[in-house]
Amino acid sequence: MKARWIGCLVVLSYVLGFAAVGFSANYKPEYKMSIVVGPTTSWGMGGAKFAELVKERTNGRINIKVYYSGQLYAGKQTNEFLLLKQGVADFALGSTINWSPAVRELNLFALPFFFNGSYKALDAVESGDVGKKIFKILDEKGVVAMGWGENGFREITNSKRSVKKPADLNGLKIRVVGSPIFIDIFKSLGANPISMNWGEALSAFQAGTVDGQENPVTGIIIPYKLWQVNKYCTFWNYVIDPLILAVSKETWNAFDAKNQAIIRKAALDAARWQKKSAREGLEGSSDSLNILKQNGMDVYVLTAEDVKAFKDKVKPVYDRWVPEIGADLVQAAEKAVQSAERKAPAKRLPKK
């Protein structure tokens, strides 16, 4: 009898050991995550935070390697969504701007002056029915969205002159993302928009072949020390740049329900942490503005009257893009923005 029990235990141990090996074999040695920018930005650090949380909470079974500065996409950064959809990249913390050529509804966030510089309005759109509908659209396209991050409201810098009115942009060569709505916006303002990847843009600024760019302050302008190539900065909050932490549906479906829950919770925690970091020094203070000034930048903050002049100038672009995005979606987002602003008017552009 004793020998029989020992034999049973040996067999059981073998079976359990084999099951454990089989279970581990379901995981790739490495899951690839795409990030367009470098590791020192809040965007890049958000990707690292997510990978860290997933590894910790799965006891090291799921390892995500973050590929920074667009190492995974071929050619243009606007290709990132396609790589994610195809499963070439398993995960991404991607910009709605970069993904908008493939998902037209994401151009909602690039409608000029739509959010009036209000974070509360943006949060209301993301957390409400509009945000849920956008996540559903992504799911239908083969990408599972798990959380909202943020790059921030985009401000403009250049090496030629201070931009205080639309006419000041006349003839300026401004680097923009390869998204059609940005080309339309800057053409309507009299600028010469030039589409190029971020890495190429940095070299162009140094060479003086491109005059300026538009990007968030804490997300890009400060981490990349753009005061070294651009003397002038204008705070105008003309569009916002939300990030979406997502996973290829092909990769997602390979995980069991337990691990899906762990990954989704890690994504929500990392995205919340990243968004807070992106807004550091911008909500209700002028810390970021002072950093720019201390490093020699000539900073101008648009007044409400200044903003109106720009808003009026780009109105035809706004109207032209509403049907492209979807009139119903835009209308629902407008209602969410109006409701958020009625409840709690937000502090917008920092004081000069």
C-alpha positions in Angstrom: 0.0 0.0 0.0 2.8 2.4 0.9 4.6 1.7 -2.3 1.4 2.3 -4.2 1.0 5.7 -2.6 4.5 6.6 -3.4 4.0 5.6 -7.0 0.9 7.8 -7.2 2.7 10.7 -5.8 5.5 10.3 -8.3 3.0 10.2 -11.2 1.1 13.2 -9.8 4.3 15.2 -9.4 5.2 14.4 -13.0 1.7 15.4 -14.3 1.8 18.7 -12.3 5.3 19.4 -13.5 4.4 18.8 -17.1 1.3 21.0 -16.7 3.4 23.8 -15.3 5.9 23.5 -18.2 3.0 23.6 -20.6 1.4 26.6 -18.9 4.7 28.5 -19.1 5.1 27.5 -22.7 2.0 29.5 -23.5 3.9 32.7 -22.9 6.3 34.3 -25.3 9.8 35.0 -23.9 9.2 38.7 -24.7 6.3 40.8 -25.7 7.1 43.9 -27.7 5.7 47.3 -26.8 6.0 50.3 -29.1 6.6 53.9 -27.9 7.2 56.7 -30.4 9.4 58.9 -28.1 12.3 58.3 -25.8 12.4 56.9 -22.3 12.9 60.2 -20.4 9.5 61.6 -21.3 6.3 61.0 -19.2 5.1 59.1 -22.2 8.1 56.8 -22.3 8.1 56.4 -18.5 4.4 55.4 -18.7 5.3 52.5 -21.0 8.1 51.4 -18.6 5.6 51.6 -15.7 3.2 49.4 -17.4 5.8 46.8 -18.3 7.1 46.8 -14.7 3.6 46.3 -13.2 2.7 43.5 -15.5 6.0 41.6 -14.8 5.5 42.1 -11.0 1.9 41.1 -10.9 2.4 38.0 -13.1 5.5 36.9 -11.0 7.7 37.4 -14.0 5.7 35.2 -16.4 4.8 38.0 -18.8 7.8 40.1 -19.8 7.2 43.2 -21.9 10.2 44.9 -23.6 9.6 48.6 -24.4 11.0 49.7 -27.8 11.5 53.4 -27.6 11.8 56.1 -30.3 9.8 54.2 -32.9 12.2 51.2 -33.2 9.4 48.9 -34.2 7.5 50.8 -36.9 8.9 51.0 -40.4 9.2 54.4 -41.9 6.4 56.7 -40.6 5.2 56.9 -37.0 1.7 56.8 -38.3 2.3 53.1 -39.2 2.2 52.2 -35.5 -1.5 51.3 -35.3 -1.1 48.9 -38.3 1.8 47.1 -36.6 -0.3 46.7 -33.5 -3.3 45.5 -35.4 -1.2 42.9 -37.2 0.4 41.7 -34.0 4.0 42.8 -35.0 3.8 44.9 -31.8 2.0 43.3 -28.9 1.4 46.5 -26.9 1.7 50.2 -27.5 1.1 53.4 -25.6 0.2 55.4 -28.7 -0.9 58.9 -29.6 -4.4 59.4 -31.0 -2.7 61.7 -33.5 -0.4 58.9 -34.9 -3.3 56.5 -35.0 -5.8 58.9 -36.5 -5.0 58.2 -40.2 -6.1 54.6 -39.6 -8.9 55.4 -37.2 -10.7 58.6 -38.4 -12.7 59.0 -35.2 -9.5 59.8 -33.3 -9.2 63.1 -35.2 -11.8 64.3 -32.7 -9.0 65.3 -30.4 -7.3 67.3 -33.1 -10.2 69.5 -33.9 -8.7 73.0 -33.4 -9.6 74.6 -30.0 -12.3 71.9 -29.3 -11.5 71.5 -25.6 -10.8 75.1 -24.9 -7.7 74.1 -22.9 -9.8 72.3 -20.3 -8.5 69.0 -18.8 -11.9 68.5 -17.1 -13.6 68.6 -20.5 -11.1 66.1 -21.9 -11.6 63.7 -19.0 -15.4 63.9 -19.4 -15.1 62.9 -23.0 -12.7 60.0 -22.4 -14.6 58.6 -19.4 -18.0 59.0 -20.9 -20.0 57.4 -23.8 -17.7 59.0 -26.4 -14.6 57.4 -24.9 -16.4 54.0 -24.7 -17.5 54.2 -28.3 -13.9 55.0 -29.4 -12.6 52.0 -27.5 -15.3 49.8 -29.2 -14.2 51.1 -32.7 -10.6 50.2 -31.9 -11.7 46.7 -30.8 -13.5 46.2 -34.1 -10.3 47.1 -35.9 -8.3 44.4 -34.0 -6.9 46.5 -31.1 -8.0 46.2 -27.5 -7.7 49.6 -25.7 -7.2 49.4 -22.0 -6.6 53.0 -20.7 -6.2 56.7 -21.5 -2.8 58.3 -21.0 -1.8 61.8 -22.2 0.9 63.7 -24.0 -0.8 67.0 -23.3 -2.1 70.2 -24.9 0.2 71.1 -27.8 2.0 74.5 -27.9 4.0 76.0 -30.7 7.7 76.9 -30.8 9.9 78.3 -33.5 13.3 79.9 -34.1 12.1 83.0 -36.1 9.6 85.1 -34.1 7.0 85.3 -31.4 3.6 84.0 -32.6 0.8 86.2 -31.1 -1.6 86.4 -34.0 -2.3 84.2 -37.1 -0.3 86.4 -39.4 2.8 85.6 -37.4 2.7 82.1 -38.8 2.9 83.2 -42.4 5.7 81.3 -44.2 7.0 79.5 -41.2 8.1 75.9 -41.8 6.5 74.0 -39.0 7.0 70.3 -38.4 3.8 68.4 -38.0 2.8 64.7 -37.6 1.8 63.0 -40.8 -1.9 63.4 -40.2 -4.0 65.3 -42.8 -5.9 67.5 -40.3 -2.6 69.0 -39.0 -1.6 69.9 -42.6 -5.0 71.6 -43.1 -4.8 73.5 -39.8 -1.4 75.0 -40.5 -2.1 75.7 -44.1 -5.2 77.7 -43.0 -2.9 79.7 -40.7 -0.5 80.6 -43.5 2.3 78.3 -42.3 4.2 75.8 -44.4 3.5 72.4 -42.6 6.2 69.8 -43.1 5.4 66.2 -42.2 8.2 64.2 -40.7 9.0 61.7 -38.0 10.2 63.2 -34.7 13.7 61.9 -34.9 14.1 63.5 -38.3 12.6 66.8 -37.0 15.3 67.1 -34.3 18.0 67.0 -37.0 16.1 69.5 -39.1 15.8 72.0 -36.2 19.5 71.8 -35.6 20.3 72.3 -39.3 17.8 75.2 -39.6 15.9 73.7 -42.4 12.7 73.6 -40.3 11.7 76.7 -38.3 9.5 75.2 -35.6 7.1 72.5 -34.3 4.0 72.0 -32.1 4.1 69.7 -29.1 3.2 69.4 -25.4 5.4 71.3 -22.9 6.1 68.6 -20.3 5.7 65.8 -22.7 8.2 66.9 -25.4 9.4 70.5 -25.2 11.1 70.3 -21.8 12.4 66.7 -22.0 14.0 67.4 -25.4 15.3 70.9 -24.4 13.9 72.5 -27.5 15.1 75.9 -26.2 18.4 74.9 -27.7 16.9 75.2 -31.2 13.7 77.3 -30.8 13.8 80.6 -29.0 10.1 81.4 -29.2 7.2 79.5 -27.5 3.5 80.3 -27.6 1.0 78.8 -25.2 -2.3 78.4 -27.2 -3.6 74.9 -26.2 -5.0 74.5 -29.7 -5.3 70.7 -29.7 -4.8 67.9 -27.1 -2.8 64.7 -27.6 -4.4 61.8 -25.6 -2.5 58.5 -25.5 -4.1 55.1 -25.6 -2.5 52.0 -23.8 -3.6 49.1 -26.0 -2.8 45.5 -27.0 -3.1 43.6 -30.2 -6.2 41.5 -30.1 -4.2 38.6 -31.4 -1.9 38.9 -28.4 -4.8 39.6 -26.0 -6.8 36.5 -27.0 -3.7 34.3 -26.2 -4.0 35.2 -22.5 -6.5 33.5 -20.2 -9.1 35.5 -18.3 -7.0 35.7 -15.1 -4.0 37.3 -16.9 -6.2 39.6 -19.0 -7.6 41.0 -15.7 -4.1 41.5 -14.4 -2.9 43.2 -17.6 -6.0 45.4 -17.8 -5.6 46.6 -14.1 -1.9 47.3 -14.7 -2.8 49.3 -17.8 -5.3 51.4 -15.9 -2.9 52.0 -13.0 0.0 52.9 -15.4 -2.1 55.2 -17.6 -3.4 57.0 -14.5 0.1 57.5 -13.3 1.3 58.6 -16.7 -1.5 61.1 -17.2 -0.8 62.8 -13.8 2.9 63.0 -14.7 2.1 64.6 -18.1 0.1 67.4 -16.4 2.7 68.1 -13.8 3.3 71.9 -13.6 0.5 72.7 -16.0 -2.7 72.6 -14.0 -3.3 75.8 -12.0 0.4 76.8 -12.0 3.0 78.3 -14.3 5.9 76.0 -13.3 6.5 74.7 -16.8 6.3 78.2 -18.3 9.0 79.4 -15.8 11.2 76.5 -16.8 11.1 77.6 -20.4 11.8 81.2 -19.5 14.7 80.2 -17.2 16.2 78.5 -20.2 16.1 81.5 -22.4 12.8 81.1 -24.2 10.6 84.0 -25.2 7.2 82.8 -24.0 3.9 84.3 -25.0 0.6 83.2 -23.5 -2.4 84.0 -25.7 -5.3 86.0 -24.2 -8.9 85.0 -24.8 -9.0 87.6 -27.5 -5.9 86.2 -29.2 -7.4 82.7 -29.1 -10.5 83.9 -30.8 -8.5 85.3 -33.7 -6.9 81.9 -34.3 -10.2 80.0 -33.7 -12.0 82.1 -36.3 -9.2 81.5 -38.8 -9.3 77.7 -38.5 -13.1 77.4 -38.3 -13.4 76.2 -42.0 -11.0 73.3 -41.1 -13.1 72.4 -38.1 -16.3 72.4 -40.2 -14.7 70.3 -42.9 -13.4 67.6 -40.6 -16.7 67.1 -38.6 -18.2 64.8 -41.2 -14.9 62.9 -41.6 -14.9 62.1 -37.9 -18.6 61.5 -37.6 -21.1 64.3 -36.8 -22.9 62.2 -34.2 -19.6 61.5 -32.3 -18.5 65.2 -32.5 -22.0 66.3 -31.3 -21.8 63.9 -28.3 -18.3 65.1 -27.4 -19.5 68.8 -27.6 -22.2 68.1 -25.1 -19.8 66.4 -22.8 -17.4 69.4 -23.0 -20.2 71.8 -22.3 -21.5 69.8 -19.4 -18.0 69.6 -17.8 -17.4 73.3 -18.2 -20.8 74.2 -16.6 -20.0 72.0 -13.6 -16.5 73.2 -13.0 -14.9 75.9 -15.2 -11.2 74.9 -15.6 -8.2 77.1 -15.4 -6.8 77.2 -18.8 -3.7 79.0 -20.2 -1.2 79.9 -17.5 -0.7 83.5 -16.4 2.0 85.4 -18.2 
